[in-house]
Amino acid sequence: MSTPHETFNYFRADEVAECWPVGDSLYFKLWNTIVPLQEPFPNLEDSGPHDHVGHESLSKHWHLLTEEEQLFLNRLAKAAEGENVI
């Protein structure tokens, strides 16, 4: 298993599925396997705008992805940051 790119400490599986070019198979895995396990946000009325950054991030559920999926997502994250993806 690979270590998740730092980006995935801040994004939830539903955000990655909806906003990243992950393809149909990974999209459905994120939604059907990981999203149901994510705990809902606590009461937002009692918190500030940054109190829930990283809540139930994809990194927390990283172990549910295959090595191939993890590597693919890490490459996408590196490419999004302009890092060398080779």
Backbone atoms as SQL, in Angstrom:
CREATE TABLE atoms (id INTEGER PRIMARY KEY, chain TEXT, resi INTEGER, resn TEXT, atom TEXT, x REAL, y REAL, z REAL);
INSERT INTO atoms VALUES
  (1, 'A', 1, 'MET', 'N', 0.836, -1.180, 0.000),
  (2, 'A', 1, 'MET', 'CA', 0.000, 0.000, 0.000),
  (3, 'A', 1, 'MET', 'C', 0.881, 1.243, 0.000),
  (4, 'A', 2, 'SER', 'N', 0.433, 2.236, -0.712),
  (5, 'A', 2, 'SER', 'CA', 1.194, 3.477, -0.770),
  (6, 'A', 2, 'SER', 'C', 0.615, 4.488, 0.223),
  (7, 'A', 3, 'THR', 'N', 1.403, 5.484, 0.501),
  (8, 'A', 3, 'THR', 'CA', 0.977, 6.559, 1.393),
  (9, 'A', 3, 'THR', 'C', 0.186, 7.585, 0.582),
  (10, 'A', 4, 'PRO', 'N', -0.938, 8.069, 1.098),
  (11, 'A', 4, 'PRO', 'CA', -1.707, 9.047, 0.326),
  (12, 'A', 4, 'PRO', 'C', -0.965, 10.370, 0.194),
  (13, 'A', 5, 'HIS', 'N', -1.102, 10.970, -0.960),
  (14, 'A', 5, 'HIS', 'CA', -0.585, 12.316, -1.189),
  (15, 'A', 5, 'HIS', 'C', -1.227, 13.236, -0.148),
  (16, 'A', 6, 'GLU', 'N', -0.496, 14.237, 0.280),
  (17, 'A', 6, 'GLU', 'CA', -0.985, 15.158, 1.311),
  (18, 'A', 6, 'GLU', 'C', -2.351, 15.757, 0.974),
  (19, 'A', 7, 'THR', 'N', -2.624, 15.930, -0.294),
  (20, 'A', 7, 'THR', 'CA', -3.910, 16.483, -0.740),
  (21, 'A', 7, 'THR', 'C', -5.087, 15.715, -0.157),
  (22, 'A', 8, 'PHE', 'N', -4.922, 14.407, -0.019),
  (23, 'A', 8, 'PHE', 'CA', -6.040, 13.578, 0.427),
  (24, 'A', 8, 'PHE', 'C', -6.274, 13.640, 1.937),
  (25, 'A', 9, 'ASN', 'N', -5.492, 14.456, 2.628),
  (26, 'A', 9, 'ASN', 'CA', -5.773, 14.770, 4.031),
  (27, 'A', 9, 'ASN', 'C', -6.852, 15.842, 4.143),
  (28, 'A', 10, 'TYR', 'N', -7.176, 16.469, 3.026),
  (29, 'A', 10, 'TYR', 'CA', -8.116, 17.591, 3.029),
  (30, 'A', 10, 'TYR', 'C', -9.377, 17.343, 2.219),
  (31, 'A', 11, 'PHE', 'N', -9.338, 16.390, 1.291),
  (32, 'A', 11, 'PHE', 'CA', -10.494, 16.108, 0.449),
  (33, 'A', 11, 'PHE', 'C', -11.190, 14.827, 0.889),
  (34, 'A', 12, 'ARG', 'N', -12.523, 14.862, 0.856),
  (35, 'A', 12, 'ARG', 'CA', -13.331, 13.687, 1.157),
  (36, 'A', 12, 'ARG', 'C', -13.515, 12.872, -0.120),
  (37, 'A', 13, 'ALA', 'N', -13.895, 11.615, 0.030),
  (38, 'A', 13, 'ALA', 'CA', -14.088, 10.725, -1.120),
  (39, 'A', 13, 'ALA', 'C', -15.140, 11.266, -2.081),
  (40, 'A', 14, 'ASP', 'N', -16.221, 11.856, -1.555),
  (41, 'A', 14, 'ASP', 'CA', -17.257, 12.394, -2.432),
  (42, 'A', 14, 'ASP', 'C', -16.739, 13.573, -3.245),
  (43, 'A', 15, 'GLU', 'N', -15.870, 14.380, -2.654),
  (44, 'A', 15, 'GLU', 'CA', -15.282, 15.514, -3.380),
  (45, 'A', 15, 'GLU', 'C', -14.362, 15.025, -4.489),
  (46, 'A', 16, 'VAL', 'N', -13.580, 14.014, -4.206),
  (47, 'A', 16, 'VAL', 'CA', -12.673, 13.454, -5.213),
  (48, 'A', 16, 'VAL', 'C', -13.496, 12.833, -6.342),
  (49, 'A', 17, 'ALA', 'N', -14.518, 12.080, -5.988),
  (50, 'A', 17, 'ALA', 'CA', -15.360, 11.430, -7.002),
  (51, 'A', 17, 'ALA', 'C', -16.013, 12.453, -7.928),
  (52, 'A', 18, 'GLU', 'N', -16.493, 13.545, -7.377),
  (53, 'A', 18, 'GLU', 'CA', -17.234, 14.523, -8.162),
  (54, 'A', 18, 'GLU', 'C', -16.357, 15.527, -8.905),
  (55, 'A', 19, 'CYS', 'N', -15.182, 15.808, -8.383),
  (56, 'A', 19, 'CYS', 'CA', -14.384, 16.916, -8.916),
  (57, 'A', 19, 'CYS', 'C', -13.087, 16.496, -9.609),
  (58, 'A', 20, 'TRP', 'N', -12.706, 15.261, -9.510),
  (59, 'A', 20, 'TRP', 'CA', -11.453, 14.786, -10.095),
  (60, 'A', 20, 'TRP', 'C', -11.767, 13.843, -11.258),
  (61, 'A', 21, 'PRO', 'N', -10.899, 13.775, -12.263),
  (62, 'A', 21, 'PRO', 'CA', -11.132, 12.881, -13.413),
  (63, 'A', 21, 'PRO', 'C', -10.734, 11.444, -13.087),
  (64, 'A', 22, 'VAL', 'N', -11.556, 10.784, -12.281),
  (65, 'A', 22, 'VAL', 'CA', -11.206, 9.459, -11.767),
  (66, 'A', 22, 'VAL', 'C', -11.721, 8.299, -12.614),
  (67, 'A', 23, 'GLY', 'N', -12.599, 8.550, -13.543),
  (68, 'A', 23, 'GLY', 'CA', -13.176, 7.467, -14.347),
  (69, 'A', 23, 'GLY', 'C', -14.339, 6.812, -13.623),
  (70, 'A', 24, 'ASP', 'N', -15.128, 6.097, -14.380),
  (71, 'A', 24, 'ASP', 'CA', -16.360, 5.514, -13.843),
  (72, 'A', 24, 'ASP', 'C', -16.130, 4.506, -12.728),
  (73, 'A', 25, 'SER', 'N', -15.192, 3.603, -12.917),
  (74, 'A', 25, 'SER', 'CA', -14.973, 2.532, -11.945),
  (75, 'A', 25, 'SER', 'C', -14.584, 3.084, -10.569),
  (76, 'A', 26, 'LEU', 'N', -13.604, 3.981, -10.538),
  (77, 'A', 26, 'LEU', 'CA', -13.170, 4.552, -9.265),
  (78, 'A', 26, 'LEU', 'C', -14.235, 5.480, -8.690),
  (79, 'A', 27, 'TYR', 'N', -14.937, 6.194, -9.556),
  (80, 'A', 27, 'TYR', 'CA', -16.042, 7.053, -9.119),
  (81, 'A', 27, 'TYR', 'C', -17.057, 6.239, -8.311),
  (82, 'A', 28, 'PHE', 'N', -17.472, 5.116, -8.876),
  (83, 'A', 28, 'PHE', 'CA', -18.467, 4.282, -8.199),
  (84, 'A', 28, 'PHE', 'C', -17.911, 3.637, -6.933),
  (85, 'A', 29, 'LYS', 'N', -16.630, 3.278, -6.939),
  (86, 'A', 29, 'LYS', 'CA', -16.039, 2.705, -5.736),
  (87, 'A', 29, 'LYS', 'C', -16.010, 3.742, -4.617),
  (88, 'A', 30, 'LEU', 'N', -15.605, 4.956, -4.937),
  (89, 'A', 30, 'LEU', 'CA', -15.576, 6.011, -3.919),
  (90, 'A', 30, 'LEU', 'C', -16.969, 6.231, -3.336),
  (91, 'A', 31, 'TRP', 'N', -17.960, 6.334, -4.207),
  (92, 'A', 31, 'TRP', 'CA', -19.328, 6.586, -3.742),
  (93, 'A', 31, 'TRP', 'C', -19.954, 5.388, -3.035),
  (94, 'A', 32, 'ASN', 'N', -19.727, 4.194, -3.538),
  (95, 'A', 32, 'ASN', 'CA', -20.424, 3.023, -2.993),
  (96, 'A', 32, 'ASN', 'C', -19.705, 2.342, -1.845),
  (97, 'A', 33, 'THR', 'N', -18.388, 2.524, -1.744),
  (98, 'A', 33, 'THR', 'CA', -17.624, 1.852, -0.702),
  (99, 'A', 33, 'THR', 'C', -17.223, 2.804, 0.421),
  (100, 'A', 34, 'ILE', 'N', -16.729, 3.985, 0.067),
  (101, 'A', 34, 'ILE', 'CA', -16.154, 4.880, 1.075),
  (102, 'A', 34, 'ILE', 'C', -17.152, 5.903, 1.598),
  (103, 'A', 35, 'VAL', 'N', -17.888, 6.553, 0.716),
  (104, 'A', 35, 'VAL', 'CA', -18.820, 7.600, 1.169),
  (105, 'A', 35, 'VAL', 'C', -19.796, 7.094, 2.231),
  (106, 'A', 36, 'PRO', 'N', -20.366, 5.889, 2.102),
  (107, 'A', 36, 'PRO', 'CA', -21.278, 5.428, 3.160),
  (108, 'A', 36, 'PRO', 'C', -20.612, 5.277, 4.534),
  (109, 'A', 37, 'LEU', 'N', -19.294, 5.125, 4.559),
  (110, 'A', 37, 'LEU', 'CA', -18.560, 4.985, 5.827),
  (111, 'A', 37, 'LEU', 'C', -18.194, 6.323, 6.462),
  (112, 'A', 38, 'GLN', 'N', -18.260, 7.401, 5.683),
  (113, 'A', 38, 'GLN', 'CA', -17.889, 8.720, 6.190),
  (114, 'A', 38, 'GLN', 'C', -18.904, 9.189, 7.224),
  (115, 'A', 39, 'GLU', 'N', -18.392, 9.633, 8.348),
  (116, 'A', 39, 'GLU', 'CA', -19.274, 10.184, 9.367),
  (117, 'A', 39, 'GLU', 'C', -19.715, 11.576, 8.925),
  (118, 'A', 40, 'PRO', 'N', -20.964, 11.940, 9.236),
  (119, 'A', 40, 'PRO', 'CA', -21.437, 13.270, 8.844),
  (120, 'A', 40, 'PRO', 'C', -20.688, 14.359, 9.613),
  (121, 'A', 41, 'PHE', 'N', -20.735, 15.551, 9.059),
  (122, 'A', 41, 'PHE', 'CA', -20.137, 16.679, 9.760),
  (123, 'A', 41, 'PHE', 'C', -20.869, 16.916, 11.074),
  (124, 'A', 42, 'PRO', 'N', -20.135, 17.323, 12.122),
  (125, 'A', 42, 'PRO', 'CA', -20.800, 17.704, 13.373),
  (126, 'A', 42, 'PRO', 'C', -21.621, 18.975, 13.155),
  (127, 'A', 43, 'ASN', 'N', -22.286, 19.400, 14.163),
  (128, 'A', 43, 'ASN', 'CA', -23.126, 20.596, 14.085),
  (129, 'A', 43, 'ASN', 'C', -22.300, 21.784, 13.591),
  (130, 'A', 44, 'LEU', 'N', -22.596, 22.236, 12.390),
  (131, 'A', 44, 'LEU', 'CA', -21.821, 23.322, 11.791),
  (132, 'A', 44, 'LEU', 'C', -22.141, 24.684, 12.389),
  (133, 'A', 45, 'GLU', 'N', -23.272, 24.818, 13.051),
  (134, 'A', 45, 'GLU', 'CA', -23.630, 26.099, 13.670),
  (135, 'A', 45, 'GLU', 'C', -22.656, 26.487, 14.775),
  (136, 'A', 46, 'ASP', 'N', -22.082, 25.490, 15.425),
  (137, 'A', 46, 'ASP', 'CA', -21.207, 25.741, 16.564),
  (138, 'A', 46, 'ASP', 'C', -19.731, 25.746, 16.190),
  (139, 'A', 47, 'SER', 'N', -19.416, 25.863, 14.915),
  (140, 'A', 47, 'SER', 'CA', -18.019, 25.811, 14.527),
  (141, 'A', 47, 'SER', 'C', -17.669, 26.900, 13.527),
  (142, 'A', 48, 'GLY', 'N', -16.373, 27.117, 13.404),
  (143, 'A', 48, 'GLY', 'CA', -15.867, 28.101, 12.462),
  (144, 'A', 48, 'GLY', 'C', -15.676, 27.483, 11.084),
  (145, 'A', 49, 'PRO', 'N', -15.346, 28.299, 10.100),
  (146, 'A', 49, 'PRO', 'CA', -15.244, 27.810, 8.720),
  (147, 'A', 49, 'PRO', 'C', -14.120, 26.807, 8.491),
  (148, 'A', 50, 'HIS', 'N', -13.121, 26.782, 9.351),
  (149, 'A', 50, 'HIS', 'CA', -11.998, 25.870, 9.142),
  (150, 'A', 50, 'HIS', 'C', -11.970, 24.711, 10.138),
  (151, 'A', 51, 'ASP', 'N', -12.966, 24.619, 10.989),
  (152, 'A', 51, 'ASP', 'CA', -12.974, 23.590, 12.024),
  (153, 'A', 51, 'ASP', 'C', -13.089, 22.164, 11.479),
  (154, 'A', 52, 'HIS', 'N', -13.621, 22.011, 10.287),
  (155, 'A', 52, 'HIS', 'CA', -13.878, 20.672, 9.767),
  (156, 'A', 52, 'HIS', 'C', -13.061, 20.337, 8.528),
  (157, 'A', 53, 'VAL', 'N', -12.026, 21.124, 8.269),
  (158, 'A', 53, 'VAL', 'CA', -11.138, 20.813, 7.154),
  (159, 'A', 53, 'VAL', 'C', -10.476, 19.469, 7.447),
  (160, 'A', 54, 'GLY', 'N', -10.596, 18.566, 6.524),
  (161, 'A', 54, 'GLY', 'CA', -10.009, 17.240, 6.701),
  (162, 'A', 54, 'GLY', 'C', -10.907, 16.235, 7.393),
  (163, 'A', 55, 'HIS', 'N', -12.112, 16.658, 7.798),
  (164, 'A', 55, 'HIS', 'CA', -13.038, 15.735, 8.462),
  (165, 'A', 55, 'HIS', 'C', -13.382, 14.592, 7.515),
  (166, 'A', 56, 'GLU', 'N', -13.123, 13.374, 7.943),
  (167, 'A', 56, 'GLU', 'CA', -13.418, 12.173, 7.149),
  (168, 'A', 56, 'GLU', 'C', -12.739, 12.234, 5.778),
  (169, 'A', 57, 'SER', 'N', -11.509, 12.692, 5.768),
  (170, 'A', 57, 'SER', 'CA', -10.769, 12.818, 4.510),
  (171, 'A', 57, 'SER', 'C', -10.549, 11.445, 3.877),
  (172, 'A', 58, 'LEU', 'N', -10.241, 11.473, 2.596),
  (173, 'A', 58, 'LEU', 'CA', -9.984, 10.224, 1.876),
  (174, 'A', 58, 'LEU', 'C', -8.807, 9.474, 2.491),
  (175, 'A', 59, 'SER', 'N', -7.843, 10.164, 3.046),
  (176, 'A', 59, 'SER', 'CA', -6.691, 9.502, 3.683),
  (177, 'A', 59, 'SER', 'C', -7.125, 8.530, 4.772),
  (178, 'A', 60, 'LYS', 'N', -8.179, 8.871, 5.475),
  (179, 'A', 60, 'LYS', 'CA', -8.679, 8.007, 6.557),
  (180, 'A', 60, 'LYS', 'C', -9.166, 6.662, 6.012),
  (181, 'A', 61, 'HIS', 'N', -9.627, 6.665, 4.785),
  (182, 'A', 61, 'HIS', 'CA', -10.204, 5.464, 4.166),
  (183, 'A', 61, 'HIS', 'C', -9.303, 4.889, 3.067),
  (184, 'A', 62, 'TRP', 'N', -8.080, 5.379, 3.004),
  (185, 'A', 62, 'TRP', 'CA', -7.124, 5.018, 1.951),
  (186, 'A', 62, 'TRP', 'C', -6.932, 3.502, 1.839),
  (187, 'A', 63, 'HIS', 'N', -6.965, 2.810, 2.953),
  (188, 'A', 63, 'HIS', 'CA', -6.740, 1.358, 2.978),
  (189, 'A', 63, 'HIS', 'C', -7.812, 0.570, 2.220),
  (190, 'A', 64, 'LEU', 'N', -8.930, 1.190, 1.922),
  (191, 'A', 64, 'LEU', 'CA', -10.005, 0.513, 1.201),
  (192, 'A', 64, 'LEU', 'C', -9.786, 0.518, -0.312),
  (193, 'A', 65, 'LEU', 'N', -8.798, 1.275, -0.759),
  (194, 'A', 65, 'LEU', 'CA', -8.484, 1.345, -2.182),
  (195, 'A', 65, 'LEU', 'C', -7.400, 0.330, -2.528),
  (196, 'A', 66, 'THR', 'N', -7.413, -0.129, -3.751),
  (197, 'A', 66, 'THR', 'CA', -6.352, -1.023, -4.200),
  (198, 'A', 66, 'THR', 'C', -5.071, -0.221, -4.396),
  (199, 'A', 67, 'GLU', 'N', -3.955, -0.914, -4.467),
  (200, 'A', 67, 'GLU', 'CA', -2.673, -0.262, -4.726),
  (201, 'A', 67, 'GLU', 'C', -2.728, 0.519, -6.041),
  (202, 'A', 68, 'GLU', 'N', -3.328, -0.068, -7.042),
  (203, 'A', 68, 'GLU', 'CA', -3.454, 0.587, -8.352),
  (204, 'A', 68, 'GLU', 'C', -4.264, 1.878, -8.237),
  (205, 'A', 69, 'GLU', 'N', -5.362, 1.840, -7.516),
  (206, 'A', 69, 'GLU', 'CA', -6.189, 3.044, -7.327),
  (207, 'A', 69, 'GLU', 'C', -5.434, 4.110, -6.550),
  (208, 'A', 70, 'GLN', 'N', -4.707, 3.699, -5.531),
  (209, 'A', 70, 'GLN', 'CA', -3.918, 4.637, -4.733),
  (210, 'A', 70, 'GLN', 'C', -2.857, 5.330, -5.584),
  (211, 'A', 71, 'LEU', 'N', -2.136, 4.541, -6.377),
  (212, 'A', 71, 'LEU', 'CA', -1.100, 5.114, -7.236),
  (213, 'A', 71, 'LEU', 'C', -1.699, 6.068, -8.262),
  (214, 'A', 72, 'PHE', 'N', -2.839, 5.693, -8.824),
  (215, 'A', 72, 'PHE', 'CA', -3.522, 6.545, -9.796),
  (216, 'A', 72, 'PHE', 'C', -3.918, 7.881, -9.158),
  (217, 'A', 73, 'LEU', 'N', -4.516, 7.825, -7.979),
  (218, 'A', 73, 'LEU', 'CA', -4.928, 9.058, -7.304),
  (219, 'A', 73, 'LEU', 'C', -3.722, 9.919, -6.924),
  (220, 'A', 74, 'ASN', 'N', -2.654, 9.293, -6.472),
  (221, 'A', 74, 'ASN', 'CA', -1.449, 10.045, -6.145),
  (222, 'A', 74, 'ASN', 'C', -0.874, 10.736, -7.378),
  (223, 'A', 75, 'ARG', 'N', -0.909, 10.058, -8.532),
  (224, 'A', 75, 'ARG', 'CA', -0.439, 10.690, -9.772),
  (225, 'A', 75, 'ARG', 'C', -1.315, 11.882, -10.141),
  (226, 'A', 76, 'LEU', 'N', -2.622, 11.742, -9.976),
  (227, 'A', 76, 'LEU', 'CA', -3.521, 12.870, -10.255),
  (228, 'A', 76, 'LEU', 'C', -3.222, 14.051, -9.342),
  (229, 'A', 77, 'ALA', 'N', -2.993, 13.777, -8.072),
  (230, 'A', 77, 'ALA', 'CA', -2.708, 14.845, -7.113),
  (231, 'A', 77, 'ALA', 'C', -1.396, 15.548, -7.455),
  (232, 'A', 78, 'LYS', 'N', -0.381, 14.777, -7.820),
  (233, 'A', 78, 'LYS', 'CA', 0.904, 15.365, -8.191),
  (234, 'A', 78, 'LYS', 'C', 0.766, 16.201, -9.450),
  (235, 'A', 79, 'ALA', 'N', 0.021, 15.702, -10.419),
  (236, 'A', 79, 'ALA', 'CA', -0.192, 16.443, -11.668),
  (237, 'A', 79, 'ALA', 'C', -0.946, 17.743, -11.400),
  (238, 'A', 80, 'ALA', 'N', -1.906, 17.703, -10.487),
  (239, 'A', 80, 'ALA', 'CA', -2.676, 18.901, -10.152),
  (240, 'A', 80, 'ALA', 'C', -1.796, 19.976, -9.514),
  (241, 'A', 81, 'GLU', 'N', -0.755, 19.537, -8.839),
  (242, 'A', 81, 'GLU', 'CA', 0.171, 20.480, -8.207),
  (243, 'A', 81, 'GLU', 'C', 1.345, 20.826, -9.104),
  (244, 'A', 82, 'GLY', 'N', 1.373, 20.269, -10.302),
  (245, 'A', 82, 'GLY', 'CA', 2.466, 20.555, -11.213),
  (246, 'A', 82, 'GLY', 'C', 3.743, 19.828, -10.871),
  (247, 'A', 83, 'GLU', 'N', 3.642, 18.773, -10.059),
  (248, 'A', 83, 'GLU', 'CA', 4.810, 17.989, -9.682),
  (249, 'A', 83, 'GLU', 'C', 5.171, 17.028, -10.819),
  (250, 'A', 84, 'ASN', 'N', 6.386, 16.561, -10.793),
  (251, 'A', 84, 'ASN', 'CA', 6.831, 15.556, -11.745),
  (252, 'A', 84, 'ASN', 'C', 6.115, 14.240, -11.436),
  (253, 'A', 85, 'VAL', 'N', 5.395, 13.692, -12.410),
  (254, 'A', 85, 'VAL', 'CA', 4.593, 12.491, -12.173),
  (255, 'A', 85, 'VAL', 'C', 5.226, 11.236, -12.759),
  (256, 'A', 86, 'ILE', 'N', 6.437, 11.333, -13.226),
  (257, 'A', 86, 'ILE', 'CA', 7.106, 10.152, -13.805),
  (258, 'A', 86, 'ILE', 'C', 7.610, 9.250, -12.712);
